[in-house]
Amino acid sequence: DDSVINLSHGAIHPKAAVISSIRAGETYIISQRQYDHKVNIYNNGTLALVTYRQDATFRREGKPVPVHNLCLNVWAKFEDGRWQRVAHVVQPAAEPAEAQKN
């Protein structure tokens, strides 16, 4: 499908490239937590924007790398009634939301 992923370092990846990277072991998610989800619906119920926070640890070059991100997913509802994520945008957050509250 036509989903794209825009990562915080400026790279834009088609979904197929991301899947290939995972299968090759180049990208590996050790742990992930998503929270603070917010959903806004537009265009007569056919477009949804979902924002959330992500705390994750990825394996890059064999080493664990912790990240704290703000994420945006764009979902489109097609004429056949199915929903599909068409974009995923990741932006680094300064720190986890819990640490900001202290």
N, CA and C atoms as an extended XYZ file, in Angstrom:
306
Properties=species:S:1:pos:R:3:atomname:S:1:resname:S:1:resid:I:1 pbc="F F F"
N         0.837       -1.185        0.000 N   ASP     1
C         0.000        0.000        0.000 CA  ASP     1
C         0.874        1.237        0.000 C   ASP     1
N         0.261        2.414        0.051 N   ASP     2
C         0.972        3.661       -0.193 CA  ASP     2
C         1.405        4.406        1.064 C   ASP     2
N         1.487        3.746        2.207 N   SER     3
C         1.866        4.413        3.443 CA  SER     3
C         3.313        4.888        3.382 C   SER     3
N         3.569        6.074        3.958 N   VAL     4
C         4.928        6.593        4.059 CA  VAL     4
C         5.244        6.911        5.512 C   VAL     4
N         6.515        6.829        5.841 N   ILE     5
C         6.970        7.106        7.194 CA  ILE     5
C         8.020        8.200        7.109 C   ILE     5
N         7.779        9.301        7.836 N   ASN     6
C         8.692       10.437        7.875 CA  ASN     6
C         9.335       10.447        9.250 C   ASN     6
N        10.635       10.178        9.310 N   LEU     7
C        11.325       10.077       10.585 CA  LEU     7
C        11.979       11.394       10.969 C   LEU     7
N        12.296       11.528       12.256 N   SER     8
C        12.778       12.783       12.804 CA  SER     8
C        14.086       13.264       12.189 C   SER     8
N        14.902       12.379       11.668 N   HIS     9
C        16.161       12.811       11.074 CA  HIS     9
C        15.987       13.241        9.613 C   HIS     9
N        14.737       13.369        9.170 N   GLY    10
C        14.444       13.904        7.849 CA  GLY    10
C        14.234       12.876        6.767 C   GLY    10
N        14.467       11.616        7.066 N   ALA    11
C        14.297       10.579        6.052 CA  ALA    11
C        12.821       10.266        5.836 C   ALA    11
N        12.466        9.995        4.610 N   ILE    12
C        11.116        9.571        4.256 CA  ILE    12
C        11.226        8.176        3.649 C   ILE    12
N        10.474        7.219        4.224 N   HIS    13
C        10.564        5.832        3.800 CA  HIS    13
C         9.200        5.303        3.377 C   HIS    13
N         9.115        4.652        2.221 N   PRO    14
C         7.886        3.932        1.884 CA  PRO    14
C         7.738        2.739        2.828 C   PRO    14
N         6.527        2.294        3.031 N   LYS    15
C         6.258        1.183        3.940 CA  LYS    15
C         7.096       -0.048        3.586 C   LYS    15
N         7.229       -0.346        2.313 N   ALA    16
C         7.976       -1.533        1.887 CA  ALA    16
C         9.438       -1.467        2.335 C   ALA    16
N        10.040       -0.281        2.317 N   ALA    17
C        11.432       -0.131        2.743 CA  ALA    17
C        11.576       -0.375        4.241 C   ALA    17
N        10.601        0.070        5.027 N   VAL    18
C        10.640       -0.146        6.470 CA  VAL    18
C        10.528       -1.633        6.779 C   VAL    18
N         9.592       -2.312        6.124 N   ILE    19
C         9.429       -3.755        6.336 CA  ILE    19
C        10.706       -4.490        5.956 C   ILE    19
N        11.329       -4.113        4.854 N   SER    20
C        12.577       -4.739        4.419 CA  SER    20
C        13.676       -4.542        5.457 C   SER    20
N        13.769       -3.355        6.040 N   SER    21
C        14.775       -3.059        7.058 CA  SER    21
C        14.570       -3.905        8.314 C   SER    21
N        13.323       -4.085        8.696 N   ILE    22
C        13.011       -4.920        9.867 CA  ILE    22
C        13.373       -6.371        9.582 C   ILE    22
N        12.981       -6.864        8.422 N   ARG    23
C        13.278       -8.258        8.062 CA  ARG    23
C        14.782       -8.520        7.980 C   ARG    23
N        15.545       -7.515        7.564 N   ALA    24
C        16.993       -7.665        7.437 CA  ALA    24
C        17.704       -7.512        8.782 C   ALA    24
N        16.958       -7.154        9.819 N   GLY    25
C        17.563       -6.981       11.131 CA  GLY    25
C        18.247       -5.645       11.322 C   GLY    25
N        18.098       -4.726       10.368 N   GLU    26
C        18.707       -3.399       10.483 CA  GLU    26
C        17.963       -2.529       11.487 C   GLU    26
N        16.680       -2.734       11.596 N   THR    27
C        15.836       -2.006       12.546 CA  THR    27
C        15.200       -3.020       13.469 C   THR    27
N        15.288       -2.763       14.756 N   TYR    28
C        14.718       -3.700       15.721 CA  TYR    28
C        14.191       -2.916       16.912 C   TYR    28
N        12.938       -3.103       17.246 N   ILE    29
C        12.344       -2.442       18.401 CA  ILE    29
C        12.485       -3.374       19.597 C   ILE    29
N        13.243       -2.950       20.593 N   ILE    30
C        13.411       -3.745       21.809 CA  ILE    30
C        12.181       -3.586       22.699 C   ILE    30
N        11.750       -2.340       22.887 N   SER    31
C        10.547       -2.071       23.684 CA  SER    31
C         9.906       -0.789       23.172 C   SER    31
N         8.601       -0.667       23.422 N   GLN    32
C         7.878        0.513       22.961 CA  GLN    32
C         6.659        0.738       23.840 C   GLN    32
N         6.424        1.975       24.174 N   ARG    33
C         5.220        2.355       24.907 CA  ARG    33
C         4.626        3.577       24.226 C   ARG    33
N         3.335        3.491       23.874 N   GLN    34
C         2.610        4.623       23.301 CA  GLN    34
C         1.574        5.085       24.312 C   GLN    34
N         1.376        6.413       24.420 N   TYR    35
C         0.411        6.940       25.381 CA  TYR    35
C         0.002        8.358       24.979 C   TYR    35
N        -0.970        8.896       25.710 N   ASP    36
C        -1.537       10.233       25.437 CA  ASP    36
C        -2.113       10.344       24.022 C   ASP    36
N        -2.820        9.307       23.581 N   HIS    37
C        -3.428        9.321       22.246 CA  HIS    37
C        -4.551       10.362       22.179 C   HIS    37
N        -4.566       11.104       21.082 N   LYS    38
C        -5.648       12.044       20.786 CA  LYS    38
C        -6.054       11.827       19.336 C   LYS    38
N        -7.378       11.793       19.097 N   VAL    39
C        -7.895       11.544       17.752 CA  VAL    39
C        -8.772       12.713       17.339 C   VAL    39
N        -8.530       13.244       16.144 N   ASN    40
C        -9.374       14.280       15.554 CA  ASN    40
C        -9.858       13.773       14.202 C   ASN    40
N       -11.165       13.879       13.975 N   ILE    41
C       -11.789       13.393       12.741 CA  ILE    41
C       -12.150       14.592       11.862 C   ILE    41
N       -11.904       14.474       10.566 N   TYR    42
C       -12.169       15.546        9.607 CA  TYR    42
C       -12.836       14.985        8.354 C   TYR    42
N       -13.213       15.893        7.465 N   ASN    43
C       -13.714       15.562        6.129 CA  ASN    43
C       -14.883       14.580        6.174 C   ASN    43
N       -15.898       14.949        6.953 N   ASN    44
C       -17.109       14.131        7.066 CA  ASN    44
C       -16.818       12.698        7.514 C   ASN    44
N       -15.845       12.539        8.423 N   GLY    45
C       -15.555       11.228        8.972 CA  GLY    45
C       -14.683       10.337        8.118 C   GLY    45
N       -13.958       10.901        7.151 N   THR    46
C       -13.132       10.074        6.267 CA  THR    46
C       -11.632       10.285        6.465 C   THR    46
N       -11.278       11.176        7.380 N   LEU    47
C        -9.871       11.449        7.642 CA  LEU    47
C        -9.679       11.580        9.145 C   LEU    47
N        -8.693       10.882        9.680 N   ALA    48
C        -8.413       10.943       11.114 CA  ALA    48
C        -6.946       11.266       11.337 C   ALA    48
N        -6.693       12.194       12.264 N   LEU    49
C        -5.335       12.489       12.695 CA  LEU    49
C        -5.189       11.971       14.119 C   LEU    49
N        -4.202       11.122       14.333 N   VAL    50
C        -3.961       10.526       15.642 CA  VAL    50
C        -2.583       10.979       16.115 C   VAL    50
N        -2.538       11.652       17.264 N   THR    51
C        -1.263       12.053       17.850 CA  THR    51
C        -1.043       11.274       19.133 C   THR    51
N         0.217       11.009       19.447 N   TYR    52
C         0.551       10.304       20.682 CA  TYR    52
C         2.031       10.467       20.989 C   TYR    52
N         2.393       10.078       22.202 N   ARG    53
C         3.792       10.048       22.627 CA  ARG    53
C         4.293        8.606       22.557 C   ARG    53
N         5.577        8.482       22.308 N   GLN    54
C         6.202        7.157       22.220 CA  GLN    54
C         7.523        7.195       22.981 C   GLN    54
N         7.689        6.266       23.898 N   ASP    55
C         8.982        6.004       24.530 CA  ASP    55
C         9.397        4.624       24.043 C   ASP    55
N        10.552        4.533       23.431 N   ALA    56
C        10.963        3.256       22.847 CA  ALA    56
C        12.468        3.074       22.970 C   ALA    56
N        12.871        1.846       22.810 N   THR    57
C        14.290        1.521       22.699 CA  THR    57
C        14.462        0.700       21.431 C   THR    57
N        15.316        1.185       20.545 N   PHE    58
C        15.616        0.509       19.288 CA  PHE    58
C        17.023       -0.072       19.353 C   PHE    58
N        17.270       -1.096       18.570 N   ARG    59
C        18.624       -1.600       18.412 CA  ARG    59
C        19.160       -1.028       17.112 C   ARG    59
N        20.246       -0.278       17.230 N   ARG    60
C        20.911        0.274       16.059 CA  ARG    60
C        22.387       -0.068       16.166 C   ARG    60
N        22.913       -0.679       15.139 N   GLU    61
C        24.316       -1.095       15.115 CA  GLU    61
C        24.671       -1.928       16.346 C   GLU    61
N        23.711       -2.764       16.765 N   GLY    62
C        23.935       -3.678       17.871 CA  GLY    62
C        23.807       -3.081       19.259 C   GLY    62
N        23.501       -1.784       19.360 N   LYS    63
C        23.417       -1.130       20.669 CA  LYS    63
C        22.010       -0.590       20.902 C   LYS    63
N        21.524       -0.648       22.169 N   PRO    64
C        20.202       -0.095       22.468 CA  PRO    64
C        20.238        1.441       22.433 C   PRO    64
N        19.217        2.017       21.794 N   VAL    65
C        19.112        3.471       21.682 CA  VAL    65
C        17.726        3.889       22.174 C   VAL    65
N        17.637        4.556       23.351 N   PRO    66
C        16.332        5.013       23.830 CA  PRO    66
C        15.897        6.275       23.084 C   PRO    66
N        14.607        6.364       22.786 N   VAL    67
C        14.051        7.539       22.107 CA  VAL    67
C        12.744        7.949       22.774 C   VAL    67
N        12.445        9.223       22.697 N   HIS    68
C        11.193        9.787       23.196 CA  HIS    68
C        10.645       10.642       22.057 C   HIS    68
N         9.492       10.242       21.521 N   ASN    69
C         8.975       10.874       20.316 CA  ASN    69
C         7.555       11.389       20.489 C   ASN    69
N         7.233       12.380       19.666 N   LEU    70
C         5.857       12.798       19.428 CA  LEU    70
C         5.512       12.269       18.043 C   LEU    70
N         4.379       11.578       17.919 N   CYS    71
C         4.029       10.926       16.655 CA  CYS    71
C         2.686       11.430       16.129 C   CYS    71
N         2.572       11.428       14.831 N   LEU    72
C         1.328       11.782       14.144 CA  LEU    72
C         1.060       10.725       13.091 C   LEU    72
N        -0.108       10.107       13.154 N   ASN    73
C        -0.562        9.175       12.126 CA  ASN    73
C        -1.736        9.801       11.392 C   ASN    73
N        -1.736        9.676       10.088 N   VAL    74
C        -2.845       10.130        9.261 CA  VAL    74
C        -3.538        8.892        8.708 C   VAL    74
N        -4.827        8.762        9.001 N   TRP    75
C        -5.631        7.627        8.554 CA  TRP    75
C        -6.687        8.126        7.567 C   TRP    75
N        -6.893        7.384        6.483 N   ALA    76
C        -7.910        7.721        5.482 CA  ALA    76
C        -8.910        6.575        5.379 C   ALA    76
N       -10.180        6.944        5.276 N   LYS    77
C       -11.228        5.944        5.070 CA  LYS    77
C       -11.543        5.893        3.578 C   LYS    77
N       -11.458        4.694        3.027 N   PHE    78
C       -11.659        4.517        1.597 CA  PHE    78
C       -13.124        4.190        1.294 C   PHE    78
N       -13.484        4.277        0.022 N   GLU    79
C       -14.876        4.067       -0.392 CA  GLU    79
C       -15.403        2.695       -0.005 C   GLU    79
N       -14.516        1.696        0.100 N   ASP    80
C       -14.970        0.353        0.479 CA  ASP    80
C       -15.139        0.205        1.995 C   ASP    80
N       -14.937        1.306        2.749 N   GLY    81
C       -15.156        1.306        4.193 CA  GLY    81
C       -13.930        0.998        5.035 C   GLY    81
N       -12.824        0.597        4.420 N   ARG    82
C       -11.639        0.264        5.215 CA  ARG    82
C       -10.835        1.519        5.531 C   ARG    82
N       -10.180        1.481        6.691 N   TRP    83
C        -9.280        2.540        7.118 CA  TRP    83
C        -7.853        2.104        6.849 C   TRP    83
N        -7.012        3.031        6.403 N   GLN    84
C        -5.605        2.736        6.166 CA  GLN    84
C        -4.756        3.907        6.632 C   GLN    84
N        -3.672        3.585        7.346 N   ARG    85
C        -2.732        4.640        7.714 CA  ARG    85
C        -1.950        5.015        6.467 C   ARG    85
N        -1.967        6.295        6.120 N   VAL    86
C        -1.302        6.748        4.908 CA  VAL    86
C        -0.035        7.548        5.209 C   VAL    86
N         0.151        7.957        6.474 N   ALA    87
C         1.381        8.664        6.843 CA  ALA    87
C         1.644        8.480        8.328 C   ALA    87
N         2.922        8.429        8.672 N   HIS    88
C         3.380        8.315       10.059 CA  HIS    88
C         4.554        9.275       10.196 C   HIS    88
N         4.414       10.287       11.047 N   VAL    89
C         5.450       11.302       11.226 CA  VAL    89
C         5.961       11.224       12.657 C   VAL    89
N         7.277       11.213       12.807 N   VAL    90
C         7.913       11.093       14.119 CA  VAL    90
C         8.790       12.313       14.352 C   VAL    90
N         8.635       12.909       15.524 N   GLN    91
C         9.437       14.066       15.908 CA  GLN    91
C         9.981       13.830       17.307 C   GLN    91
N        11.256       14.095       17.564 N   PRO    92
C        11.781       13.835       18.897 CA  PRO    92
C        11.160       14.750       19.946 C   PRO    92
N        10.867       14.171       21.103 N   ALA    93
C        10.423       14.937       22.263 CA  ALA    93
C        11.647       15.135       23.152 C   ALA    93
N        11.678       16.208       23.888 N   ALA    94
C        12.835       16.496       24.733 CA  ALA    94
C        13.076       15.395       25.754 C   ALA    94
N        11.993       14.857       26.310 N   GLU    95
C        12.080       13.820       27.332 CA  GLU    95
C        10.714       13.168       27.472 C   GLU    95
N        10.631       12.049       28.186 N   PRO    96
C         9.319       11.418       28.371 CA  PRO    96
C         8.358       12.359       29.088 C   PRO    96
N         7.074       12.232       28.803 N   ALA    97
C         6.059       13.093       29.415 CA  ALA    97
C         6.106       13.012       30.930 C   ALA    97
N         6.367       11.825       31.503 N   GLU    98
C         6.401       11.681       32.944 CA  GLU    98
C         7.479       12.556       33.572 C   GLU    98
N         8.639       12.658       32.916 N   ALA    99
C         9.728       13.471       33.447 CA  ALA    99
C         9.395       14.948       33.391 C   ALA    99
N         8.605       15.380       32.416 N   GLN   100
C         8.228       16.771       32.293 CA  GLN   100
C         7.301       17.209       33.409 C   GLN   100
N         6.539       16.271       33.976 N   LYS   101
C         5.576       16.597       35.034 CA  LYS   101
C         6.272       16.841       36.372 C   LYS   101
N         7.496       16.369       36.537 N   ASN   102
C         8.218       16.492       37.819 CA  ASN   102
C         8.920       17.820       37.946 C   ASN   102
